[in-house]
Amino acid sequence: MINISKIKNDVLAGLATSLAMVPEAIAFAFAAGLSPIVGLHTSVLIGLCAAIFGGRPGMISGAAGSIAVVFAALVGSHGVEYLFATVVLMGLFQIFIGIFKLGKFSRMIPHPVMLGFVNGLAVVIFIAQLAQFKIINTLGEKVWMKGPQLYIMVILVVITMLVTHFLPKFTKAIPASLAAIIITTILSIKISQLGIHMPNVKDFANESLSGGLPKFHIPNLPLNIETLKIILPFAIIGTLVGLIESLLTLSLIDDITDTRGKSNKECIGQGIGNLLNGFMGGTGGCAMIGQSMVNLSSGGKGRLSGISMSISLLLFVLLGSKVIEIIPLAALVGVMFIVVIETFAWKSFKLCSKIPKKDLIIIVIVMFITIFEDLAVAVVIGVILSALMFSWEKGKKINAASSINNNEKIYTLNGPLFFGSVSSFKEIFTPKLDPETVIIDFKDSHVMDHSAIEAINALTEKYHILNKKIILKHLSPDCKNLLTNAKDIIKVNIMDDPTYHIADNILD
């Protein structure tokens, strides 16, 4: 049965989100050295493809700043045709990642990294909005607002935030962010009639936003190995940055909505959008956490909200550019400030005294790298630090109980044996002091990797040099196959071997 209320919520939420998309798409197009229309067309195409083919209903995709930063150097050095070819290759990579089900590894990103990511991104969004408080003076320089213009700008921002926050408490008939934008736009027009001009979208774009439909365009550049050498590094970086931001946003929305998106399907949806953009004269894009939060807070939870956002944005470009151009920046800044408040994980402050210090360190490091460097770098470093800290903690937990029975010493290991615990493992044994026969029982210990195998191998050789007999019990079959040294003195008891699950499949 058709749910009319849900359809209305999705359509109106998409409309509100499309308004919040405009300045972002324009700004990121500028960051990449492109026309504002390119940014708007990009958001239309990838937003539509991700909404239809992606794996996370309610998530909004568009021309993202993280991708623009990656491609800015390429455009400056080689021109837009190389950019279009790079975006095509980027889209293909993302589709292949989805097809081969590699997107599931995003589920392995630790929670402290997620908290650092959302906190850092919230700060980045906040800092980006401060640029809207600058105007161009008579010398063509960007300077901070002052006097009545600044005061009115702040008041309009606060009004937008108040309407966005409190309106849902009275009615949900219209998305709060859309209502706030309409109210603030009317106030801005009235104020401008009094002789105080408030910066609007047209001022921000510095040109008209009217345009036609995106047109099919095959990148005009030589198809040779030299071209591939130029675009391949940018395509790989763009692929990773785009998917990391998209899949982290997907995980965040999963937590907020208590539902589960499909990461591999999202990779394919993002890839289709970028592939199409490359052939339609667009720059690359990915999921946008700010606009996704606007959509969710406006009641958009289905695929129709993303479709509505894309169609609304396209209609603005084709027919309603004059309407968009009069929207005051104060309205959009107010909406984005609400996004900042809702995005920042305020609970992380409460966790400071309740979580391990290592997790707190990871949250802070990821947050600051996200702010000052790059999202992808922050996540990679965060995952590496989490893995190293986990290995360090687990490595300290391996131990053994020992006993002597009939001139045989038995070591009963407890804890995983892997690269992080190899050093502790070696310190357990005293080959020179042990009797002629030594038994090492692995029943309560898992042999996890090749470093563990080599540690066992090295230990058996030490006992072999001392002409002592060593018996290894309850080893996994893989371990026994790799123990190629000291064959004559190793006796392995396989009767009671447990089943080892070294790496279970992770379902999407």
N, C-alpha and C positions, 0 to 999 in steps of 0.2 A: 504494500500500500504506500502511495506517495505521501511523504511527510512534508506538507506545505510549509510548516513553520521552520523546519530544518533548511529547506530550499531558500526561504526568505533570508534566514540568518547567514547562510553561506554567500548568497548574492550580495547582500549589503556589506558583509564583512570584507568580501573581495573588493568592493568599491572603495571602502575606507582604506584598505591596504594599498590599493593602487595609487591613492593620493600620497601616502607615506613613501611609496616607491619612487615618486618623481624626483625629488632632490637627490636621493641616493644614486639613482641611475645616472643622473646628469653629472654629479660630482665624480663618480667613478669613471665615467667616460672621459672627463677632463683629466683625471689622474693617469689614464692610459694614452692621453694625447689624441683623443677622438672627439667627433662632434656629439652634442647632446642627443641627437636623434639616434645615433648608433647605440648609445646606452639604453634608450627607451625601447628600441626595437629588440635589443638583446634580452631585456627583461620580459618583453612580451613572449618571445619564442621559447626561452628556457623555462619561463614560468608556466606556460601552457603545456610543454612536453613533460615537465616534472610532475605537474598536476595529473596528467592523464596516465603516464607510463611509470611514474615513480612509486616508491613503496611507503610513503608517509603522507596520508591525507591530512590536510590542514597546514602542511609545511609550504612556505613560499620561497621560490627561487627567483633570482634576477641577476643583473650585472653587479657583481660583488667587488668590494674594494680590495680584498685579498688577491683576487685574480688580476685586477687592474694593475696593482703594484708589480706583480710578476711580469706582466707584458709591456709595461711602460718602456723599459730599456729596449725591447725588441722593436717596438714601433719607432722609437727615436733613432735606432741604428739602421733598420732595414725597411721600414715602411709598413703600411697596413696590409699589403698583400701577403707578406710573410706572417702577419698576425692571423689572417683568415685561415691560412694553411695550417698554422699551429693549432688553432682552435678545432679544426677538422680532426687532426691527429689526436688531440686531447680527448675529443669525443669518442673516437674509436678505442682509445686506451680504457676509458671509463666503461664502455660497453663490454669490452673483453673482461675487465675485472668483475663486472656483474655476472657475466655468463659463466665464468670459472669460479664463481661463488667465493671471491676473496673479500667481499665486503663484510663478511661475518666477523673478521678479525677486529673490526671497530668495537665489537662487544667486549674485547679484552682490554680496552683502555680503562685504567684504574679510576675509581671514583675521585680521589684527590686531584687527578689530572683534569677531570671534568669540572670540578669546582673551581680550579685555577683558571680553566678556559672560560667559563661563563663570567667569572668575576673580572678577568682581564678584558673580555669582549665588552662587558658593560661599561668599563672605564673608557675603552676606545670609542664606543658609541657616544658617550658623554662628551669626551674631548672633541670629537668631530662636530658636535652641535655648536660648540663655542665659536666656531668660524662664522656662524650666521649672525653673530653680534658685531661683525665688522662691516664697514661700508667703504666705498671708494671715494676718496676726496677729490678736490679739484685738480690735484697734481697726478691723479691716476694711481695713488697709493692706497692700499687697504689699511684702514685705521679703525680702532675701536669706536663704537658709538659712544656718545656722551650727551648729557643734558636731557631734555624732554623725550627725545627719540629713544634713548636707552631706557628711560623709566617706563615709557609706554610699551616698549618691546618686552620688558620683564613682566609687566602687568598682563599683557596678552598671553605670554607663555604660561603664567600662573593660572589665568582663567581657563586656558586650554586643558591644563593638568587637572584643575578642579572639576571641570565638566566631565572629563574622561574618567576620573576616579569615582565621582559621586552619582552620575546619571544612572548607572546600572542598578543602584539601590532603589531607584524610583520606577524605572521602566527599562525594558530590554527590547522595545519595539524597534529601535534604531540603534545601530552600533554607536557606542559612546564616543569613539574617536572621530567618527564621521560627523556626529552632531557638534562636537567641539570645534572641528575644522570649519564647519558652516558658520557657527556663532562667531568665532574669532575673525573669519573673513568679513562678515557683515560689520563688525566693530572696526576692523581695519579700514574698510571703505569709508565709514563715517568719520574716522579720525583723519584720513587723507583729505576729506572735504574741508577740514578745518585748517589745512595747510601743513600738516606734519605727515610726510611720506613715510610709510612703513615698508621696508624691503619685502619684495614678493618673489615668487618663483621666476618671473621674467627677468627681474634684476639679477637673480642668481645665475640663470642660464646665459644672460647677456645676448640672447638672440631668440627669435621666435621658435616655439616648439611644434609648430604645425609641420606635417610631413605626410608622405604617402605610406603605402604598404612596403614592407621589406621586399627586396627584389633578389631573385636567384642570381648568384654570381660565383663563377668558378675562379679561385685564386689565380691571378695572373703572375706567374713566376716560373722560372725554369725548373723542370722536374729532373733533378740530378742529385748526386750524392752530396754535393756542396750545400744545396738547399736543405737536405735532410740533416746535415751536421749543424746547421743554424737553428732549425726549428725543433729538433728532437729534445735538447735539454730543456727548452721552455715548455714544451708539451708535457714532459715528464713532471716537471715542477708544478705546472698548472693542474695536471691530473691529481697529484697528491694533495695539493693545497685545497682544491675544490672538493675532493671527496672527504678529506679530513673535516673540513668545516661543515659539509653537508651531513655526514654521518654523526658528528658530535651534536649538531642541531637536532637530528632525528632522535638521538638518545635522550636529549633534554626534553623534547616534546613527548616522548614515550613516558618519561617520568611525570610530566605535568598532567597528561591526559589519562595516565594509568592504562595505556594500550601499548601495543607492540607493532612498530613499523617493520618493513622488510628491507634490510640494508642492501642486499644484492639487487633487488628490484629498483631501489633508489639509484644505485650506481648506473644501471641501464637507462633509467629515465633522465638522469643528469647527462649521460653520454649522448643520448638521442638529441637532447636540447642543444648541447654544444656542437655536435656534428651538424645539425641544421643551421645553427648560427654561423658556423664557418662558411657555409655555402650561401648564406643570405646576408653577408656583409656585417656580421655582428661580432662582438668580442665575447670572451668566455664568461661564464657565470656559474653560480652554485647556490645552495640554500642560504638564506639570509635570516639570521636569528632575530634581528630587530623587527623586520616585516612579518616574520612568522609569529612573533609574540603579539604584534598589533592584530593580526588575523585571529589568533586564538582569543585574545581579550575582547574582540568584537563579536565573538560567537561563531567564527568560521572553523569548523572541524572536519568538513568533508572535502572531497576532491573538487566539488563545485566551487568552493571558495577560491582555490588557486586558478581555476578556469575563469571565474568572474574577475579576478584581479587582472589577468592577462587581457581579457576582452575589454574591460573598462579602460585599461591603460592604452590599448590600441585605439579605442574610440576617442580618447582624449587627444591622441596624436592626430587622428584623421579629422575629427569634427569639433572637439572641445578644447583645443589648445588655449583659446582665449579665456576659458573658465579656469583652467589650471594656472595660467600665468598670473591671475589676480590673487591667488591664495597667498596670504602672508607667511613668511618664513617662521614667524612666531608660532603659528598654529602647528606647523610640522615639527618645530623644535619641542614644543610642549608635549606632543604625542610621543616623540622619541625619548624625552626625559622620563615619561611614564614607563616606557619600554626598559630604560636603564634600571629604574627602581624594581621592576618585576623580574628582570633578568639576573641582577646581582643576587648571589646566594648569601643572603644575610645570615642564614643559619650557620655559615662558616665561622662567624665570630663566636657563636655559642659553643662551637666545637673545639675552640682553641685549647681549653683545659680538659677536654674529654677524649681527644684522639691522640695517638702516638705522635711524638715530635717529628718523626720522619715524614708522616703524612702532612703535617702542618707546613713543613719546609717545602714539600713538593707543591702544595697549593700556592704558596707565596712565589716560588720560583716560576712556575707556569704562568701565574698571573702577570708578573713583571716582564717576562719574555714576550708574552702576548701583547702587552702594552707597548714595549719599546723596540721589539724586533719583528716577530712574525708568528702567526698562529701555528703554522705547520712546524716550525722550529720548536716552538714552545711545547707542542704535544709530543713530538719525537723525544725531546730532552726529558720531558716528564715521564714518558713510558720507560725510557732507559734508566732513569734514576729510580723509578719504582721497582723495576726488575732487579737492579743491583742491590737495592735495600732489602728486597724480599730474599734474594740469594744470600745476603749477608746474615739475615736473621735465621733463615732455614739452615744455613751452613753451621751455625753455632749449636743447633739442636741435635745433631747426630751424636750418639754416645753408645757405650757398650757395657753390659754387665759381664764380668768374667768369673770363671770358677775353675778349679783344678780337680780332676777326677781320674784316678788310676794313671797318673803321669801324663794326662791329657789336659791341655788348657782350652777351655771353651769361651769364645767371645760371642756373645749374643748382641748383635747390633740393633739399634733402635733409631729410626729417622732416615730420611732420604739421603742417598749418596749421589751427588752430582757435582758439577764444577765448583759450586760454592762451598761444599762441605768436604772437599778432598783433603784440605790441609788438616782439618779436625780429625778426619778418618785416619790419616797417617800417624797422628800423635797418640792414637789409642793403643797401638801395638808396641811391644818390646821384643823384637825378634831375638836379640842376644840373650835375654833373660828367660825366654820361654822354654818349656820342655821340648822333647823331641817331636811330639805330635801336638799340632794346634788345629782346633776346629773353629771356623768362623761361620756362624749361623745367620743367614740373611732373611729369615722368616719375617721379621718385623722391619726390614729395611728394603727399600726399592732402589734398584740400580737404574738411574735415570738417563745417563748420557755417556758419550764416549770418554769423557774425562774420568768418569767413575770406573769404566772398564780398564783404562790405563793405570789407575791407582791400584786396582786389584791386581793387575798383572805385575806391576812393580813390586807390590808386597810379596807376591808368591816367589818372585825372583830372589828377594832378600832371604827368605826362608830356605830357598834352594841352595844359595851360596853357603849357608850355615849347615847344610845337609840335614835339615829338619823337614819333617813331613807335615804338610798342611792340607786340611780337608775343608772344602767350601760347600756348605749346605744351603739348599733352597735358593739357588741362583736361577735367574730367568734364562730361558733358552738362548736369547740373543747374547747374553753375557757369556754363557758357556761356549758359544760358537766363536766368540772373539778372543777368548783366552787361549791364544796359540802357543804361548811360552810355557815352559815347565810342565809339559804334558805328562812326563813320567812320574811326577810326584803329586799331581793334583788329582784328588778323588772327589767327585761331585755326587752328592746324594740327591737324586731327582725324584725319589718316591713321594715326597710330601711337598713338592714345589707348588706354590700358589700361582694363581693366574695373575699376570702383570698387565696393567692397563697404563702404558707409559704416556700415550697421547690419545685420549678419546676424541671422537669426531665432535665438532661443535656445529650444531644445527643452526640454520638461519632462522 
